[in-house]
Amino acid sequence: MISNEFPHVHPAKDGDLHTMLPEDAVSKVIDLGWAELHPTVAAGMIP
């Protein structure tokens, strides 16, 4: 999947970083504790 959303950091209040990763990298970075699924992904709304 190709996304047109540029990675971005949210304000200091939460400091989240949102970015799209290649699907084959997702499991690895989650297993390493470097990432978590966005709630819309966990809800099955987007891949």
mmCIF entry with sequence, helices, sheets and N, C-alpha, C, O atoms, coordinates in Angstrom:
data_MODEL
# 
_entry.id   MODEL 
# 
_entity.id                         1 
_entity.type                       polymer 
_entity.pdbx_number_of_molecules   1 
# 
_entity_poly.entity_id                      1 
_entity_poly.type                           'polypeptide(L)' 
_entity_poly.nstd_linkage                   no 
_entity_poly.nstd_monomer                   no 
_entity_poly.pdbx_seq_one_letter_code       MISNEFPHVHPAKDGDLHTMLPEDAVSKVIDLGWAELHPTVAAGMIP 
_entity_poly.pdbx_seq_one_letter_code_can   MISNEFPHVHPAKDGDLHTMLPEDAVSKVIDLGWAELHPTVAAGMIP 
_entity_poly.pdbx_strand_id                 A 
# 
loop_
_entity_poly_seq.entity_id 
_entity_poly_seq.num 
_entity_poly_seq.mon_id 
_entity_poly_seq.hetero 
1 1  MET n 
1 2  ILE n 
1 3  SER n 
1 4  ASN n 
1 5  GLU n 
1 6  PHE n 
1 7  PRO n 
1 8  HIS n 
1 9  VAL n 
1 10 HIS n 
1 11 PRO n 
1 12 ALA n 
1 13 LYS n 
1 14 ASP n 
1 15 GLY n 
1 16 ASP n 
1 17 LEU n 
1 18 HIS n 
1 19 THR n 
1 20 MET n 
1 21 LEU n 
1 22 PRO n 
1 23 GLU n 
1 24 ASP n 
1 25 ALA n 
1 26 VAL n 
1 27 SER n 
1 28 LYS n 
1 29 VAL n 
1 30 ILE n 
1 31 ASP n 
1 32 LEU n 
1 33 GLY n 
1 34 TRP n 
1 35 ALA n 
1 36 GLU n 
1 37 LEU n 
1 38 HIS n 
1 39 PRO n 
1 40 THR n 
1 41 VAL n 
1 42 ALA n 
1 43 ALA n 
1 44 GLY n 
1 45 MET n 
1 46 ILE n 
1 47 PRO n 
# 
_struct_asym.id          A 
_struct_asym.entity_id   1 
# 
loop_
_struct_conf.conf_type_id 
_struct_conf.id 
_struct_conf.pdbx_PDB_helix_id 
_struct_conf.beg_label_comp_id 
_struct_conf.beg_label_asym_id 
_struct_conf.beg_label_seq_id 
_struct_conf.pdbx_beg_PDB_ins_code 
_struct_conf.end_label_comp_id 
_struct_conf.end_label_asym_id 
_struct_conf.end_label_seq_id 
_struct_conf.pdbx_end_PDB_ins_code 
_struct_conf.beg_auth_comp_id 
_struct_conf.beg_auth_asym_id 
_struct_conf.beg_auth_seq_id 
_struct_conf.end_auth_comp_id 
_struct_conf.end_auth_asym_id 
_struct_conf.end_auth_seq_id 
_struct_conf.pdbx_PDB_helix_class 
_struct_conf.details 
_struct_conf.pdbx_PDB_helix_length 
HELX_P HELX_P1 AA1 GLU A 23 ? ASP A 31 ? GLU A 23 ASP A 31 1 ? 9 
HELX_P HELX_P2 AA2 PRO A 39 ? ALA A 42 ? PRO A 39 ALA A 42 1 ? 4 
# 
_struct_conf_type.id          HELX_P 
_struct_conf_type.criteria    ? 
_struct_conf_type.reference   ? 
# 
_struct_sheet.id               AA1 
_struct_sheet.type             ? 
_struct_sheet.number_strands   2 
_struct_sheet.details          ? 
# 
_struct_sheet_order.sheet_id     AA1 
_struct_sheet_order.range_id_1   1 
_struct_sheet_order.range_id_2   2 
_struct_sheet_order.offset       ? 
_struct_sheet_order.sense        anti-parallel 
# 
loop_
_struct_sheet_range.sheet_id 
_struct_sheet_range.id 
_struct_sheet_range.beg_label_comp_id 
_struct_sheet_range.beg_label_asym_id 
_struct_sheet_range.beg_label_seq_id 
_struct_sheet_range.pdbx_beg_PDB_ins_code 
_struct_sheet_range.end_label_comp_id 
_struct_sheet_range.end_label_asym_id 
_struct_sheet_range.end_label_seq_id 
_struct_sheet_range.pdbx_end_PDB_ins_code 
_struct_sheet_range.beg_auth_comp_id 
_struct_sheet_range.beg_auth_asym_id 
_struct_sheet_range.beg_auth_seq_id 
_struct_sheet_range.end_auth_comp_id 
_struct_sheet_range.end_auth_asym_id 
_struct_sheet_range.end_auth_seq_id 
AA1 1 HIS A 8  ? VAL A 9  ? HIS A 8  VAL A 9  
AA1 2 LEU A 17 ? HIS A 18 ? LEU A 17 HIS A 18 
# 
loop_
_atom_site.group_PDB 
_atom_site.id 
_atom_site.type_symbol 
_atom_site.label_atom_id 
_atom_site.label_alt_id 
_atom_site.label_comp_id 
_atom_site.label_asym_id 
_atom_site.label_entity_id 
_atom_site.label_seq_id 
_atom_site.pdbx_PDB_ins_code 
_atom_site.Cartn_x 
_atom_site.Cartn_y 
_atom_site.Cartn_z 
_atom_site.occupancy 
_atom_site.B_iso_or_equiv 
_atom_site.pdbx_formal_charge 
_atom_site.auth_seq_id 
_atom_site.auth_comp_id 
_atom_site.auth_asym_id 
_atom_site.auth_atom_id 
_atom_site.pdbx_PDB_model_num 
ATOM 1   N N  . MET A 1 1  ? 0.840   -1.186 0.000  1.00 0.00 ? 1  MET A N  1 
ATOM 2   C CA . MET A 1 1  ? 0.000   0.000  0.000  1.00 0.00 ? 1  MET A CA 1 
ATOM 3   C C  . MET A 1 1  ? 0.880   1.242  0.000  1.00 0.00 ? 1  MET A C  1 
ATOM 4   O O  . MET A 1 1  ? 1.883   1.304  0.711  1.00 0.00 ? 1  MET A O  1 
ATOM 5   N N  . ILE A 1 2  ? 0.506   2.206  -0.783 1.00 0.00 ? 2  ILE A N  1 
ATOM 6   C CA . ILE A 1 2  ? 1.231   3.473  -0.836 1.00 0.00 ? 2  ILE A CA 1 
ATOM 7   C C  . ILE A 1 2  ? 0.362   4.528  -0.161 1.00 0.00 ? 2  ILE A C  1 
ATOM 8   O O  . ILE A 1 2  ? -0.841  4.615  -0.409 1.00 0.00 ? 2  ILE A O  1 
ATOM 9   N N  . SER A 1 3  ? 0.988   5.320  0.688  1.00 0.00 ? 3  SER A N  1 
ATOM 10  C CA . SER A 1 3  ? 0.248   6.366  1.391  1.00 0.00 ? 3  SER A CA 1 
ATOM 11  C C  . SER A 1 3  ? 0.752   7.729  0.960  1.00 0.00 ? 3  SER A C  1 
ATOM 12  O O  . SER A 1 3  ? 1.924   7.896  0.623  1.00 0.00 ? 3  SER A O  1 
ATOM 13  N N  . ASN A 1 4  ? -0.136  8.686  0.974  1.00 0.00 ? 4  ASN A N  1 
ATOM 14  C CA . ASN A 1 4  ? 0.282   10.052 0.691  1.00 0.00 ? 4  ASN A CA 1 
ATOM 15  C C  . ASN A 1 4  ? 0.424   10.849 1.977  1.00 0.00 ? 4  ASN A C  1 
ATOM 16  O O  . ASN A 1 4  ? 0.599   12.067 1.930  1.00 0.00 ? 4  ASN A O  1 
ATOM 17  N N  . GLU A 1 5  ? 0.352   10.176 3.141  1.00 0.00 ? 5  GLU A N  1 
ATOM 18  C CA . GLU A 1 5  ? 0.517   10.870 4.413  1.00 0.00 ? 5  GLU A CA 1 
ATOM 19  C C  . GLU A 1 5  ? 1.998   10.928 4.769  1.00 0.00 ? 5  GLU A C  1 
ATOM 20  O O  . GLU A 1 5  ? 2.655   9.895  4.900  1.00 0.00 ? 5  GLU A O  1 
ATOM 21  N N  . PHE A 1 6  ? 2.510   12.125 4.922  1.00 0.00 ? 6  PHE A N  1 
ATOM 22  C CA . PHE A 1 6  ? 3.904   12.310 5.312  1.00 0.00 ? 6  PHE A CA 1 
ATOM 23  C C  . PHE A 1 6  ? 4.037   12.031 6.810  1.00 0.00 ? 6  PHE A C  1 
ATOM 24  O O  . PHE A 1 6  ? 3.175   12.450 7.583  1.00 0.00 ? 6  PHE A O  1 
ATOM 25  N N  . PRO A 1 7  ? 5.094   11.334 7.242  1.00 0.00 ? 7  PRO A N  1 
ATOM 26  C CA . PRO A 1 7  ? 5.281   11.116 8.683  1.00 0.00 ? 7  PRO A CA 1 
ATOM 27  C C  . PRO A 1 7  ? 5.263   12.453 9.425  1.00 0.00 ? 7  PRO A C  1 
ATOM 28  O O  . PRO A 1 7  ? 5.798   13.454 8.948  1.00 0.00 ? 7  PRO A O  1 
ATOM 29  N N  . HIS A 1 8  ? 4.640   12.445 10.595 1.00 0.00 ? 8  HIS A N  1 
ATOM 30  C CA . HIS A 1 8  ? 4.544   13.699 11.343 1.00 0.00 ? 8  HIS A CA 1 
ATOM 31  C C  . HIS A 1 8  ? 4.509   13.416 12.840 1.00 0.00 ? 8  HIS A C  1 
ATOM 32  O O  . HIS A 1 8  ? 4.073   12.351 13.277 1.00 0.00 ? 8  HIS A O  1 
ATOM 33  N N  . VAL A 1 9  ? 4.973   14.384 13.610 1.00 0.00 ? 9  VAL A N  1 
ATOM 34  C CA . VAL A 1 9  ? 4.987   14.297 15.071 1.00 0.00 ? 9  VAL A CA 1 
ATOM 35  C C  . VAL A 1 9  ? 3.863   15.174 15.602 1.00 0.00 ? 9  VAL A C  1 
ATOM 36  O O  . VAL A 1 9  ? 3.664   16.300 15.146 1.00 0.00 ? 9  VAL A O  1 
ATOM 37  N N  . HIS A 1 10 ? 3.138   14.644 16.566 1.00 0.00 ? 10 HIS A N  1 
ATOM 38  C CA . HIS A 1 10 ? 2.070   15.419 17.194 1.00 0.00 ? 10 HIS A CA 1 
ATOM 39  C C  . HIS A 1 10 ? 2.663   16.350 18.252 1.00 0.00 ? 10 HIS A C  1 
ATOM 40  O O  . HIS A 1 10 ? 3.811   16.170 18.660 1.00 0.00 ? 10 HIS A O  1 
ATOM 41  N N  . PRO A 1 11 ? 1.901   17.330 18.693 1.00 0.00 ? 11 PRO A N  1 
ATOM 42  C CA . PRO A 1 11 ? 2.398   18.297 19.680 1.00 0.00 ? 11 PRO A CA 1 
ATOM 43  C C  . PRO A 1 11 ? 2.909   17.618 20.956 1.00 0.00 ? 11 PRO A C  1 
ATOM 44  O O  . PRO A 1 11 ? 2.639   16.445 21.214 1.00 0.00 ? 11 PRO A O  1 
ATOM 45  N N  . ALA A 1 12 ? 3.641   18.386 21.727 1.00 0.00 ? 12 ALA A N  1 
ATOM 46  C CA . ALA A 1 12 ? 4.285   17.862 22.943 1.00 0.00 ? 12 ALA A CA 1 
ATOM 47  C C  . ALA A 1 12 ? 3.296   17.209 23.904 1.00 0.00 ? 12 ALA A C  1 
ATOM 48  O O  . ALA A 1 12 ? 3.694   16.368 24.710 1.00 0.00 ? 12 ALA A O  1 
ATOM 49  N N  . LYS A 1 13 ? 2.022   17.575 23.838 1.00 0.00 ? 13 LYS A N  1 
ATOM 50  C CA . LYS A 1 13 ? 1.027   16.990 24.732 1.00 0.00 ? 13 LYS A CA 1 
ATOM 51  C C  . LYS A 1 13 ? 1.078   15.468 24.705 1.00 0.00 ? 13 LYS A C  1 
ATOM 52  O O  . LYS A 1 13 ? 1.055   14.832 25.758 1.00 0.00 ? 13 LYS A O  1 
ATOM 53  N N  . ASP A 1 14 ? 1.148   14.874 23.511 1.00 0.00 ? 14 ASP A N  1 
ATOM 54  C CA . ASP A 1 14 ? 1.270   13.419 23.446 1.00 0.00 ? 14 ASP A CA 1 
ATOM 55  C C  . ASP A 1 14 ? 2.555   12.960 22.756 1.00 0.00 ? 14 ASP A C  1 
ATOM 56  O O  . ASP A 1 14 ? 3.030   11.855 23.019 1.00 0.00 ? 14 ASP A O  1 
ATOM 57  N N  . GLY A 1 15 ? 3.120   13.785 21.883 1.00 0.00 ? 15 GLY A N  1 
ATOM 58  C CA . GLY A 1 15 ? 4.406   13.481 21.263 1.00 0.00 ? 15 GLY A CA 1 
ATOM 59  C C  . GLY A 1 15 ? 4.402   12.294 20.319 1.00 0.00 ? 15 GLY A C  1 
ATOM 60  O O  . GLY A 1 15 ? 5.469   11.789 19.970 1.00 0.00 ? 15 GLY A O  1 
ATOM 61  N N  . ASP A 1 16 ? 3.228   11.831 19.895 1.00 0.00 ? 16 ASP A N  1 
ATOM 62  C CA . ASP A 1 16 ? 3.154   10.686 18.996 1.00 0.00 ? 16 ASP A CA 1 
ATOM 63  C C  . ASP A 1 16 ? 3.799   10.997 17.657 1.00 0.00 ? 16 ASP A C  1 
ATOM 64  O O  . ASP A 1 16 ? 3.778   12.134 17.187 1.00 0.00 ? 16 ASP A O  1 
ATOM 65  N N  . LEU A 1 17 ? 4.369   9.969  17.055 1.00 0.00 ? 17 LEU A N  1 
ATOM 66  C CA . LEU A 1 17 ? 4.877   10.039 15.692 1.00 0.00 ? 17 LEU A CA 1 
ATOM 67  C C  . LEU A 1 17 ? 4.022   9.089  14.863 1.00 0.00 ? 17 LEU A C  1 
ATOM 68  O O  . LEU A 1 17 ? 3.918   7.906  15.186 1.00 0.00 ? 17 LEU A O  1 
ATOM 69  N N  . HIS A 1 18 ? 3.409   9.596  13.799 1.00 0.00 ? 18 HIS A N  1 
ATOM 70  C CA . HIS A 1 18 ? 2.623   8.761  12.897 1.00 0.00 ? 18 HIS A CA 1 
ATOM 71  C C  . HIS A 1 18 ? 3.389   8.607  11.603 1.00 0.00 ? 18 HIS A C  1 
ATOM 72  O O  . HIS A 1 18 ? 3.871   9.585  11.032 1.00 0.00 ? 18 HIS A O  1 
ATOM 73  N N  . THR A 1 19 ? 3.497   7.369  11.142 1.00 0.00 ? 19 THR A N  1 
ATOM 74  C CA . THR A 1 19 ? 4.108   7.092  9.856  1.00 0.00 ? 19 THR A CA 1 
ATOM 75  C C  . THR A 1 19 ? 3.572   5.785  9.317  1.00 0.00 ? 19 THR A C  1 
ATOM 76  O O  . THR A 1 19 ? 3.120   4.934  10.084 1.00 0.00 ? 19 THR A O  1 
ATOM 77  N N  . MET A 1 20 ? 3.616   5.619  8.034  1.00 0.00 ? 20 MET A N  1 
ATOM 78  C CA . MET A 1 20 ? 3.216   4.373  7.397  1.00 0.00 ? 20 MET A CA 1 
ATOM 79  C C  . MET A 1 20 ? 4.482   3.565  7.141  1.00 0.00 ? 20 MET A C  1 
ATOM 80  O O  . MET A 1 20 ? 5.491   4.101  6.685  1.00 0.00 ? 20 MET A O  1 
ATOM 81  N N  . LEU A 1 21 ? 4.418   2.284  7.436  1.00 0.00 ? 21 LEU A N  1 
ATOM 82  C CA . LEU A 1 21 ? 5.554   1.387  7.214  1.00 0.00 ? 21 LEU A CA 1 
ATOM 83  C C  . LEU A 1 21 ? 5.173   0.348  6.168  1.00 0.00 ? 21 LEU A C  1 
ATOM 84  O O  . LEU A 1 21 ? 3.992   0.059  5.977  1.00 0.00 ? 21 LEU A O  1 
ATOM 85  N N  . PRO A 1 22 ? 6.175   -0.214 5.491  1.00 0.00 ? 22 PRO A N  1 
ATOM 86  C CA . PRO A 1 22 ? 5.864   -1.343 4.605  1.00 0.00 ? 22 PRO A CA 1 
ATOM 87  C C  . PRO A 1 22 ? 5.247   -2.464 5.442  1.00 0.00 ? 22 PRO A C  1 
ATOM 88  O O  . PRO A 1 22 ? 5.692   -2.725 6.560  1.00 0.00 ? 22 PRO A O  1 
ATOM 89  N N  . GLU A 1 23 ? 4.225   -3.122 4.901  1.00 0.00 ? 23 GLU A N  1 
ATOM 90  C CA . GLU A 1 23 ? 3.518   -4.131 5.683  1.00 0.00 ? 23 GLU A CA 1 
ATOM 91  C C  . GLU A 1 23 ? 4.433   -5.235 6.189  1.00 0.00 ? 23 GLU A C  1 
ATOM 92  O O  . GLU A 1 23 ? 4.186   -5.795 7.257  1.00 0.00 ? 23 GLU A O  1 
ATOM 93  N N  . ASP A 1 24 ? 5.496   -5.561 5.436  1.00 0.00 ? 24 ASP A N  1 
ATOM 94  C CA . ASP A 1 24 ? 6.388   -6.628 5.883  1.00 0.00 ? 24 ASP A CA 1 
ATOM 95  C C  . ASP A 1 24 ? 7.294   -6.197 7.042  1.00 0.00 ? 24 ASP A C  1 
ATOM 96  O O  . ASP A 1 24 ? 7.969   -7.046 7.625  1.00 0.00 ? 24 ASP A O  1 
ATOM 97  N N  . ALA A 1 25 ? 7.331   -4.926 7.389  1.00 0.00 ? 25 ALA A N  1 
ATOM 98  C CA . ALA A 1 25 ? 8.139   -4.442 8.510  1.00 0.00 ? 25 ALA A CA 1 
ATOM 99  C C  . ALA A 1 25 ? 7.337   -4.286 9.796  1.00 0.00 ? 25 ALA A C  1 
ATOM 100 O O  . ALA A 1 25 ? 7.919   -4.193 10.877 1.00 0.00 ? 25 ALA A O  1 
ATOM 101 N N  . VAL A 1 26 ? 6.016   -4.258 9.698  1.00 0.00 ? 26 VAL A N  1 
ATOM 102 C CA . VAL A 1 26 ? 5.170   -3.938 10.842 1.00 0.00 ? 26 VAL A CA 1 
ATOM 103 C C  . VAL A 1 26 ? 5.379   -4.900 12.009 1.00 0.00 ? 26 VAL A C  1 
ATOM 104 O O  . VAL A 1 26 ? 5.628   -4.456 13.130 1.00 0.00 ? 26 VAL A O  1 
ATOM 105 N N  . SER A 1 27 ? 5.282   -6.204 11.769 1.00 0.00 ? 27 SER A N  1 
ATOM 106 C CA . SER A 1 27 ? 5.421   -7.174 12.857 1.00 0.00 ? 27 SER A CA 1 
ATOM 107 C C  . SER A 1 27 ? 6.763   -7.040 13.571 1.00 0.00 ? 27 SER A C  1 
ATOM 108 O O  . SER A 1 27 ? 6.835   -7.129 14.796 1.00 0.00 ? 27 SER A O  1 
ATOM 109 N N  . LYS A 1 28 ? 7.819   -6.829 12.800 1.00 0.00 ? 28 LYS A N  1 
ATOM 110 C CA . LYS A 1 28 ? 9.152   -6.737 13.397 1.00 0.00 ? 28 LYS A CA 1 
ATOM 111 C C  . LYS A 1 28 ? 9.269   -5.532 14.328 1.00 0.00 ? 28 LYS A C  1 
ATOM 112 O O  . LYS A 1 28 ? 9.758   -5.673 15.449 1.00 0.00 ? 28 LYS A O  1 
ATOM 113 N N  . VAL A 1 29 ? 8.832   -4.349 13.890 1.00 0.00 ? 29 VAL A N  1 
ATOM 114 C CA . VAL A 1 29 ? 8.988   -3.171 14.735 1.00 0.00 ? 29 VAL A CA 1 
ATOM 115 C C  . VAL A 1 29 ? 8.068   -3.223 15.953 1.00 0.00 ? 29 VAL A C  1 
ATOM 116 O O  . VAL A 1 29 ? 8.410   -2.690 17.009 1.00 0.00 ? 29 VAL A O  1 
ATOM 117 N N  . ILE A 1 30 ? 6.906   -3.859 15.814 1.00 0.00 ? 30 ILE A N  1 
ATOM 118 C CA . ILE A 1 30 ? 6.036   -4.036 16.978 1.00 0.00 ? 30 ILE A CA 1 
ATOM 119 C C  . ILE A 1 30 ? 6.682   -5.003 17.958 1.00 0.00 ? 30 ILE A C  1 
ATOM 120 O O  . ILE A 1 30 ? 6.699   -4.742 19.161 1.00 0.00 ? 30 ILE A O  1 
ATOM 121 N N  . ASP A 1 31 ? 7.218   -6.126 17.457 1.00 0.00 ? 31 ASP A N  1 
ATOM 122 C CA . ASP A 1 31 ? 7.900   -7.097 18.318 1.00 0.00 ? 31 ASP A CA 1 
ATOM 123 C C  . ASP A 1 31 ? 9.084   -6.486 19.057 1.00 0.00 ? 31 ASP A C  1 
ATOM 124 O O  . ASP A 1 31 ? 9.369   -6.859 20.195 1.00 0.00 ? 31 ASP A O  1 
ATOM 125 N N  . LEU A 1 32 ? 9.772   -5.550 18.413 1.00 0.00 ? 32 LEU A N  1 
ATOM 126 C CA . LEU A 1 32 ? 10.915  -4.880 19.038 1.00 0.00 ? 32 LEU A CA 1 
ATOM 127 C C  . LEU A 1 32 ? 10.488  -3.811 20.044 1.00 0.00 ? 32 LEU A C  1 
ATOM 128 O O  . LEU A 1 32 ? 11.326  -3.279 20.771 1.00 0.00 ? 32 LEU A O  1 
ATOM 129 N N  . GLY A 1 33 ? 9.204   -3.496 20.089 1.00 0.00 ? 33 GLY A N  1 
ATOM 130 C CA . GLY A 1 33 ? 8.704   -2.481 21.010 1.00 0.00 ? 33 GLY A CA 1 
ATOM 131 C C  . GLY A 1 33 ? 8.892   -1.065 20.508 1.00 0.00 ? 33 GLY A C  1 
ATOM 132 O O  . GLY A 1 33 ? 8.790   -0.109 21.277 1.00 0.00 ? 33 GLY A O  1 
ATOM 133 N N  . TRP A 1 34 ? 9.165   -0.926 19.222 1.00 0.00 ? 34 TRP A N  1 
ATOM 134 C CA . TRP A 1 34 ? 9.401   0.392  18.643 1.00 0.00 ? 34 TRP A CA 1 
ATOM 135 C C  . TRP A 1 34 ? 8.133   1.027  18.103 1.00 0.00 ? 34 TRP A C  1 
ATOM 136 O O  . TRP A 1 34 ? 8.140   2.207  17.754 1.00 0.00 ? 34 TRP A O  1 
ATOM 137 N N  . ALA A 1 35 ? 7.040   0.268  18.025 1.00 0.00 ? 35 ALA A N  1 
ATOM 138 C CA . ALA A 1 35 ? 5.817   0.772  17.409 1.00 0.00 ? 35 ALA A CA 1 
ATOM 139 C C  . ALA A 1 35 ? 4.608   0.055  17.977 1.00 0.00 ? 35 ALA A C  1 
ATOM 140 O O  . ALA A 1 35 ? 4.714   -0.984 18.630 1.00 0.00 ? 35 ALA A O  1 
ATOM 141 N N  . GLU A 1 36 ? 3.465   0.642  17.706 1.00 0.00 ? 36 GLU A N  1 
ATOM 142 C CA . GLU A 1 36 ? 2.188   -0.002 18.009 1.00 0.00 ? 36 GLU A CA 1 
ATOM 143 C C  . GLU A 1 36 ? 1.216   0.375  16.902 1.00 0.00 ? 36 GLU A C  1 
ATOM 144 O O  . GLU A 1 36 ? 1.396   1.383  16.218 1.00 0.00 ? 36 GLU A O  1 
ATOM 145 N N  . LEU A 1 37 ? 0.184   -0.447 16.732 1.00 0.00 ? 37 LEU A N  1 
ATOM 146 C CA . LEU A 1 37 ? -0.791  -0.158 15.700 1.00 0.00 ? 37 LEU A CA 1 
ATOM 147 C C  . LEU A 1 37 ? -1.624  1.064  16.069 1.00 0.00 ? 37 LEU A C  1 
ATOM 148 O O  . LEU A 1 37 ? -1.979  1.268  17.230 1.00 0.00 ? 37 LEU A O  1 
ATOM 149 N N  . HIS A 1 38 ? -1.921  1.857  15.069 1.00 0.00 ? 38 HIS A N  1 
ATOM 150 C CA . HIS A 1 38 ? -2.846  2.981  15.268 1.00 0.00 ? 38 HIS A CA 1 
ATOM 151 C C  . HIS A 1 38 ? -4.221  2.390  15.534 1.00 0.00 ? 38 HIS A C  1 
ATOM 152 O O  . HIS A 1 38 ? -4.547  1.342  14.978 1.00 0.00 ? 38 HIS A O  1 
ATOM 153 N N  . PRO A 1 39 ? -5.041  3.031  16.370 1.00 0.00 ? 39 PRO A N  1 
ATOM 154 C CA . PRO A 1 39 ? -6.365  2.490  16.687 1.00 0.00 ? 39 PRO A CA 1 
ATOM 155 C C  . PRO A 1 39 ? -7.239  2.195  15.454 1.00 0.00 ? 39 PRO A C  1 
ATOM 156 O O  . PRO A 1 39 ? -8.033  1.254  15.479 1.00 0.00 ? 39 PRO A O  1 
ATOM 157 N N  . THR A 1 40 ? -7.104  2.981  14.384 1.00 0.00 ? 40 THR A N  1 
ATOM 158 C CA . THR A 1 40 ? -7.913  2.705  13.196 1.00 0.00 ? 40 THR A CA 1 
ATOM 159 C C  . THR A 1 40 ? -7.472  1.434  12.496 1.00 0.00 ? 40 THR A C  1 
ATOM 160 O O  . THR A 1 40 ? -8.282  0.768  11.852 1.00 0.00 ? 40 THR A O  1 
ATOM 161 N N  . VAL A 1 41 ? -6.196  1.090  12.616 1.00 0.00 ? 41 VAL A N  1 
ATOM 162 C CA . VAL A 1 41 ? -5.701  -0.173 12.080 1.00 0.00 ? 41 VAL A CA 1 
ATOM 163 C C  . VAL A 1 41 ? -6.205  -1.320 12.940 1.00 0.00 ? 41 VAL A C  1 
ATOM 164 O O  . VAL A 1 41 ? -6.708  -2.316 12.419 1.00 0.00 ? 41 VAL A O  1 
ATOM 165 N N  . ALA A 1 42 ? -6.074  -1.184 14.253 1.00 0.00 ? 42 ALA A N  1 
ATOM 166 C CA . ALA A 1 42 ? -6.535  -2.221 15.173 1.00 0.00 ? 42 ALA A CA 1 
ATOM 167 C C  . ALA A 1 42 ? -8.030  -2.481 15.017 1.00 0.00 ? 42 ALA A C  1 
ATOM 168 O O  . ALA A 1 42 ? -8.488  -3.600 15.249 1.00 0.00 ? 42 ALA A O  1 
ATOM 169 N N  . ALA A 1 43 ? -8.792  -1.471 14.629 1.00 0.00 ? 43 ALA A N  1 
ATOM 170 C CA . ALA A 1 43 ? -10.232 -1.610 14.438 1.00 0.00 ? 43 ALA A CA 1 
ATOM 171 C C  . ALA A 1 43 ? -10.578 -2.179 13.053 1.00 0.00 ? 43 ALA A C  1 
ATOM 172 O O  . ALA A 1 43 ? -11.748 -2.424 12.759 1.00 0.00 ? 43 ALA A O  1 
ATOM 173 N N  . GLY A 1 44 ? -9.574  -2.384 12.217 1.00 0.00 ? 44 GLY A N  1 
ATOM 174 C CA . GLY A 1 44 ? -9.799  -2.937 10.893 1.00 0.00 ? 44 GLY A CA 1 
ATOM 175 C C  . GLY A 1 44 ? -10.290 -1.933 9.872  1.00 0.00 ? 44 GLY A C  1 
ATOM 176 O O  . GLY A 1 44 ? -10.784 -2.314 8.811  1.00 0.00 ? 44 GLY A O  1 
ATOM 177 N N  . MET A 1 45 ? -10.158 -0.660 10.179 1.00 0.00 ? 45 MET A N  1 
ATOM 178 C CA . MET A 1 45 ? -10.661 0.382  9.280  1.00 0.00 ? 45 MET A CA 1 
ATOM 179 C C  . MET A 1 45 ? -9.681  0.685  8.142  1.00 0.00 ? 45 MET A C  1 
ATOM 180 O O  . MET A 1 45 ? -10.099 1.105  7.063  1.00 0.00 ? 45 MET A O  1 
ATOM 181 N N  . ILE A 1 46 ? -8.381  0.476  8.376  1.00 0.00 ? 46 ILE A N  1 
ATOM 182 C CA . ILE A 1 46 ? -7.347  0.642  7.362  1.00 0.00 ? 46 ILE A CA 1 
ATOM 183 C C  . ILE A 1 46 ? -6.336  -0.483 7.535  1.00 0.00 ? 46 ILE A C  1 
ATOM 184 O O  . ILE A 1 46 ? -6.256  -1.070 8.614  1.00 0.00 ? 46 ILE A O  1 
ATOM 185 N N  . PRO A 1 47 ? -5.563  -0.799 6.502  1.00 0.00 ? 47 PRO A N  1 
ATOM 186 C CA . PRO A 1 47 ? -4.566  -1.892 6.643  1.00 0.00 ? 47 PRO A CA 1 
ATOM 187 C C  . PRO A 1 47 ? -3.426  -1.529 7.569  1.00 0.00 ? 47 PRO A C  1 
ATOM 188 O O  . PRO A 1 47 ? -2.523  -2.338 7.783  1.00 0.00 ? 47 PRO A O  1 
# 
